[in-house]
Amino acid sequence: MQEDSPVQNENTPDTSQTGQPQRTGRRNRLIVLGAAALVALGLGGVVVATSGTDHPTPAAVSLDAQSRAEAASRADRSVRESSAPATPSLSPTPSPSAVSTSPAPTKTVTKPKPKPKKTTKPTPAWVDPMPGAAVTSCYGQRWGTLHAGIDLALPSGTPIHAAAAGTVTQAGDASDGYGNSVFIDHGNGYLTHYAHQSRIAVAVGQKVKAGQVIGYEGATGDATGPHLHFEVHQGMWNQIDPAPFMRARGVDLGC
Ligand SMILES: [Zn+2]
């Protein structure tokens, strides 16, 4: 249906040149149309009234035009709360101007990547198996025999850490005086041995990382008090002095 010109929305029902293809002679209808147009104009809708000219009854025309104009007005108000004054619109859906005020798809601005902050130091390859402990016995001859490790003392239950990454090859009490002990094979010809543990936290075959807790200090086996007996084996049961070995790898055990 073609829209009426603004002239036809004026209250001039007697004009014969209305351009209406049908029902042009029905005065009542034109009066109703004019009233509806005025209502529509008051609501901000210019062309609302004419859309109902082919409706069967005048009442339907005015009601439809008014309700649609009101709906359009409400829709515009609800959408454009803070935008420019709304333009008259037939549709209850937001007009193009309203759509344009909606936030456009945000462009992802690619900022130059900041360099990764080195706030956390990477775990070194070798670490102190029990940091802060007091050395109660170093590697060497003691009481006529070789003390084949370093004794590190802290209260019982203190966590014991793997000195380096590796695979657990033994874990348990072999009734050989070491009590609950753990062997870690580091894959480079060296193994470390942690004895007298009160509790073991790893199992044979388990891969561990440097610094990982493998158990807790205790006094199992032949021990006069709670301490960690720490050994370094260059090949199984070939104990070497852990102090220079660890010092060469950045760990000072104090002997
Ligand atoms: Zn010892």
Residues whose N, C-alpha, C, O or C-beta is under 5 A from the ligand:
A	BS01	ZN	G149 I150 D151 H229
